[in-house]
């Protein structure tokens, strides 16, 4: 355990050193802001700004338990006006909240999904207007994992249903981004088998993926011409 911590610390220090030289030589650094899924972006290209268990839906509120909206604005106020920002939100909504709201309030599932995506999209458009020189990129939600109902959510969907919710969320999110000229990246098909199960070598735990998926992310960023 101690050796693993030392190795992790050494890797983290190396990334910091590499990022320092990227700044010196004026090479691009992408600011990644998100929930715990942002933590896999451990690479000199990325500066991770993890803001806690924030949901896409609550980004539409000026106040929330995680204060996510305020945290994001504080981060953006502190970086270059011409920065590239990658947003990683929505998995928590798909895993814990959308199905629960659907069952508790008897609202059609598709309507809850649409409302969540619309709120997320409104917030991104707000950021685009507030920071017109910044480039915003939205990351699609990663495939659902195998976590049980450890948070004792009243209505917790099966993995199959959560996967269905996530796929619908991503489809609507892509459409929202396309309509607003927001860059969108999606590596879903690289991470699952033909039957929709997560490929084990890319998983970190029952929810998260590891940074072995970064080559796919980089390919997507090249495709939309964010990096060379």
C-alpha positions as CSV (number, residue, x, y, z in Angstrom):
1,X,0.0,0.0,0.0
2,X,2.8,2.4,0.9
3,X,4.7,1.6,-2.3
4,X,1.5,2.3,-4.4
5,X,1.1,5.7,-2.7
6,X,4.8,6.5,-3.4
7,X,4.3,5.5,-7.1
8,X,1.1,7.6,-7.3
9,X,2.8,10.5,-5.7
10,X,5.7,10.3,-8.1
11,X,3.4,10.2,-11.1
12,X,1.5,13.2,-9.8
13,X,4.7,15.1,-9.3
14,X,5.9,14.3,-12.7
15,X,2.7,15.5,-14.3
16,X,3.1,18.8,-12.4
17,X,6.6,19.2,-13.7
18,X,5.5,18.5,-17.2
19,X,2.7,21.0,-16.9
20,X,5.1,23.6,-15.7
21,X,7.2,23.2,-18.8
22,X,4.0,23.2,-21.0
23,X,3.2,26.6,-19.5
24,X,6.8,27.8,-20.1
25,X,6.7,26.8,-23.7
26,X,3.1,28.1,-24.1
27,X,1.6,24.7,-25.0
28,X,-2.1,24.0,-24.5
29,X,-3.4,22.8,-21.1
30,X,-7.0,21.8,-20.9
31,X,-8.9,22.6,-17.7
32,X,-11.1,19.6,-16.8
33,X,-13.9,20.4,-14.4
34,X,-16.2,17.7,-13.1
35,X,-17.3,15.1,-10.7
36,X,-15.2,12.1,-9.7
37,X,-15.1,10.9,-13.3
38,X,-12.8,13.9,-14.1
39,X,-10.0,12.3,-11.9
40,X,-9.0,9.9,-14.7
41,X,-7.6,12.8,-16.8
42,X,-4.2,12.4,-15.2
43,X,-2.0,13.6,-18.1
44,X,0.2,16.7,-18.6
45,X,-2.3,18.0,-21.1
46,X,-5.1,18.2,-18.5
47,X,-5.4,20.3,-15.3
48,X,-8.0,18.6,-13.2
49,X,-10.5,20.6,-11.1
50,X,-12.6,18.1,-9.2
51,X,-15.5,19.9,-7.5
52,X,-17.2,17.0,-5.7
53,X,-20.3,14.9,-6.4
54,X,-21.9,17.6,-8.5
55,X,-24.9,16.8,-10.7
56,X,-25.7,18.2,-14.2
57,X,-29.1,19.2,-13.0
58,X,-28.0,21.2,-10.0
59,X,-25.6,23.3,-12.2
60,X,-28.8,25.1,-13.1
61,X,-29.2,26.3,-9.5
62,X,-27.2,29.2,-8.0
63,X,-27.2,27.4,-4.7
64,X,-26.9,23.6,-4.1
65,X,-25.4,21.3,-1.5
66,X,-22.2,21.0,-3.5
67,X,-22.1,24.7,-4.5
68,X,-21.0,23.4,-7.9
69,X,-22.1,26.4,-10.0
70,X,-20.2,28.8,-7.7
71,X,-17.1,26.5,-7.8
72,X,-17.1,26.4,-11.6
73,X,-17.4,30.1,-11.9
74,X,-14.6,30.7,-9.4
75,X,-12.4,28.3,-11.3
76,X,-13.1,30.0,-14.7
77,X,-12.5,33.4,-13.2
78,X,-9.0,32.3,-12.2
79,X,-7.8,30.9,-15.5
80,X,-6.9,32.5,-18.8
81,X,-9.8,34.0,-20.7
82,X,-8.8,32.0,-23.8
83,X,-8.7,28.6,-22.0
84,X,-10.1,25.4,-23.2
85,X,-12.4,23.8,-20.6
86,X,-13.7,20.2,-20.6
87,X,-16.9,19.6,-18.6
88,X,-17.5,16.1,-17.1
89,X,-20.9,15.9,-15.5
90,X,-24.1,13.8,-15.6
91,X,-23.1,10.3,-14.6
92,X,-24.5,10.8,-11.0
93,X,-27.8,12.0,-12.5
94,X,-28.0,8.9,-14.6
95,X,-27.0,6.5,-11.9
96,X,-28.9,7.9,-8.9
97,X,-31.4,10.6,-9.6
98,X,-33.2,10.4,-12.9
99,X,-34.9,7.1,-12.3
100,X,-35.6,7.9,-8.7
101,X,-37.4,11.2,-9.7
102,X,-39.3,9.4,-12.4
103,X,-40.7,6.8,-9.9
104,X,-41.2,9.1,-6.9
105,X,-43.0,11.9,-8.8
106,X,-44.6,9.8,-11.5
107,X,-43.0,11.9,-14.3
108,X,-42.3,10.1,-17.6
109,X,-38.7,9.0,-17.7
110,X,-37.9,10.7,-21.0
111,X,-39.2,14.0,-19.6
112,X,-36.9,13.7,-16.6
113,X,-33.9,13.0,-18.8
114,X,-34.8,15.9,-21.1
115,X,-35.2,18.3,-18.3
116,X,-31.8,17.4,-16.8
117,X,-30.1,17.8,-20.2
118,X,-31.9,21.1,-20.9
119,X,-30.7,22.4,-17.5
120,X,-27.2,21.3,-18.2
121,X,-27.3,22.9,-21.7
122,X,-28.6,26.2,-20.3
123,X,-25.7,26.4,-17.9
124,X,-23.2,25.7,-20.6
125,X,-24.7,28.4,-22.8
126,X,-24.5,30.8,-19.9
127,X,-20.8,30.0,-19.5
128,X,-20.3,30.6,-23.2
129,X,-21.9,34.0,-23.0
130,X,-20.0,34.9,-19.8
131,X,-16.7,33.7,-21.1
132,X,-16.9,34.3,-24.8
133,X,-13.1,33.7,-25.5
134,X,-13.1,30.3,-23.8
135,X,-13.7,27.0,-25.7
136,X,-16.0,24.6,-23.9
137,X,-16.0,20.9,-24.6
138,X,-18.6,18.5,-23.2
139,X,-17.7,14.9,-22.4
140,X,-20.5,12.3,-22.8
141,X,-21.4,10.2,-19.8
142,X,-19.4,7.0,-19.5
143,X,-21.1,3.6,-19.5
144,X,-22.7,2.6,-16.2
145,X,-20.9,0.3,-13.8
146,X,-22.0,-2.5,-11.5
147,X,-22.4,-0.6,-8.2
148,X,-25.2,-1.7,-5.9
149,X,-27.6,0.7,-4.2
150,X,-25.0,1.7,-1.6
151,X,-26.6,5.1,-1.1
152,X,-30.0,3.5,-0.3
153,X,-31.8,5.4,-3.0
154,X,-35.5,4.7,-2.7
155,X,-35.9,3.8,-6.4
156,X,-32.6,2.5,-7.8
157,X,-32.7,1.2,-11.3
158,X,-31.1,-2.0,-12.6
159,X,-27.9,-1.7,-14.4
160,X,-29.7,-2.3,-17.7
161,X,-32.1,0.5,-17.0
162,X,-29.3,2.8,-15.9
163,X,-27.5,2.0,-19.1
164,X,-30.6,2.8,-21.1
165,X,-31.0,6.2,-19.2
166,X,-27.4,7.0,-19.8
167,X,-27.6,6.3,-23.6
168,X,-30.7,8.4,-23.9
169,X,-29.0,11.2,-21.9
170,X,-26.0,11.1,-24.2
171,X,-28.1,11.2,-27.3
172,X,-30.0,14.3,-26.0
173,X,-26.8,15.9,-24.8
174,X,-25.2,15.5,-28.2
175,X,-28.2,17.1,-29.9
176,X,-28.2,20.0,-27.4
177,X,-24.5,20.6,-28.0
178,X,-24.9,20.4,-31.8
179,X,-27.7,22.9,-31.8
180,X,-25.6,25.4,-29.7
181,X,-22.2,24.7,-31.5
182,X,-20.7,23.2,-28.4
183,X,-17.9,20.7,-28.9
184,X,-18.9,17.2,-27.8
185,X,-16.8,14.0,-27.3
186,X,-18.0,10.5,-26.8
187,X,-15.9,7.3,-26.3
188,X,-18.7,5.0,-25.3
189,X,-18.2,2.4,-28.0
190,X,-14.5,2.0,-27.0
191,X,-15.4,1.1,-23.4
192,X,-18.0,-1.7,-23.7
193,X,-18.2,-5.2,-25.2
194,X,-20.8,-6.1,-27.9
195,X,-23.3,-6.9,-25.1
196,X,-22.8,-3.5,-23.4
197,X,-20.7,-4.6,-20.5
198,X,-17.7,-2.5,-19.4
199,X,-14.3,-3.7,-20.6
200,X,-12.5,-4.7,-17.5
201,X,-9.0,-3.4,-18.4
202,X,-10.5,0.1,-18.6
203,X,-12.3,0.1,-15.2
204,X,-11.0,1.5,-12.0
205,X,-13.8,0.4,-9.7
206,X,-17.5,-0.4,-9.8
207,X,-18.3,3.1,-11.2
208,X,-15.2,4.7,-12.6
209,X,-12.9,4.1,-15.6
210,X,-9.2,4.4,-15.3
211,X,-6.8,6.6,-17.3
212,X,-6.1,3.8,-19.9
213,X,-9.0,5.4,-21.8
214,X,-7.2,8.6,-22.3
215,X,-5.9,7.7,-25.8
216,X,-9.6,7.5,-26.9
217,X,-10.2,10.9,-25.3
218,X,-7.2,12.4,-27.1
219,X,-8.3,10.9,-30.4
220,X,-11.7,12.6,-29.9
221,X,-10.1,15.9,-29.1
222,X,-8.0,15.7,-32.2
223,X,-11.1,14.8,-34.2
224,X,-12.8,18.1,-33.2
225,X,-9.5,20.0,-33.6
226,X,-9.0,21.0,-30.0
227,X,-5.5,19.5,-30.1
228,X,-3.1,18.7,-33.0
